[in-house]
Amino acid sequence: MAAENSPVATMTFEQALGELEGIVTKLEGGQTPLEDSINLYARGEELKKHCETLLKSAEARIEKITLSADGKAKGVEPLDVDK
């Protein structure tokens, strides 16, 4: 996979998640030599952290619509996200 050589910090969420899914598949297959498994695991951790950072950033930009008592939209406020 060409993405395996890409710097994680420059990857989109979709690219990082796709590569992470590929790594999980390889590791679950049990056919990867130990040294390669260790390297894949380390790359997976880096991808996971990057995906989490991108998701938190996206959550911070999401707003929810607030409604008035009569059910009409009255504005927006930040989305409450559990940390």
N, C-alpha and C positions, 0 to 999 in steps of 0.2 A: 504494500500500500504506500503510495507516494506521500501521503499526508504524514506518515510516521516520521519523516525527516523535517516536517514543517515546525517552526517555532510555535509552541502552544499559545503564547501570548498574542499571536497574530491571527489565530483561528477564530472563525465564527462559532457560535454555539452549536450549530448543526454539524459543522466539520468535526469539532471536538467530540461531540456525542457519538457521531458515526465511528470515529476511530476508537473511542472507548468501548463501544459495543463490539467492535472487531477484536479488541484485546481480550475482552471477557470471553468471547467465543473460543479464542485460541487457548486461553488458560483453562477453560472448562473442558476442552478436548483432551487435555492431559498428554498430548503428544509433543509438547514443547520441551526442549532440554532445560535443565535447571537454570543455567546462567541466563538463557534467553527469557525464561519465565520471570526471573528477578528483574531484568531490564524492562520487560513488558509491564510488570506490576508497578515499577517506579514511574513509567510513562503514564500508566493508567491513573495513578494518584495525581500526577500533575494535570492531566486532562480533567479529572473530577473536580479538582480545586478551581480550575479555570471555568468550568461549567457553572459551578456554584456561584462564583463571582459575577458571571454574566447574568445569571438568574436574579441575584440580589439587586443588581443594577436595574434590570427590567422591572422588578417589583417596585422599586422606588419611584419609577416613572408612571406607574399605573394609578389612575384615580378612579374613585367610584362615584356614581351619580347619586346625589341626595334628593330625596323626595319631600315635598311639603305634605301637610296633613291631608290634603285632598288628592294626593297621589301624583301630582305633577312634578316634573323635574324642576328643582330650584337652584341647582349648582353642583359643584364637585368638591370632593375632599380627598386627601391622601388615603390610599388603601391601607387598612390595618393588617399588617403581616406579622404572624408569630415569628419570633426570632429563634 
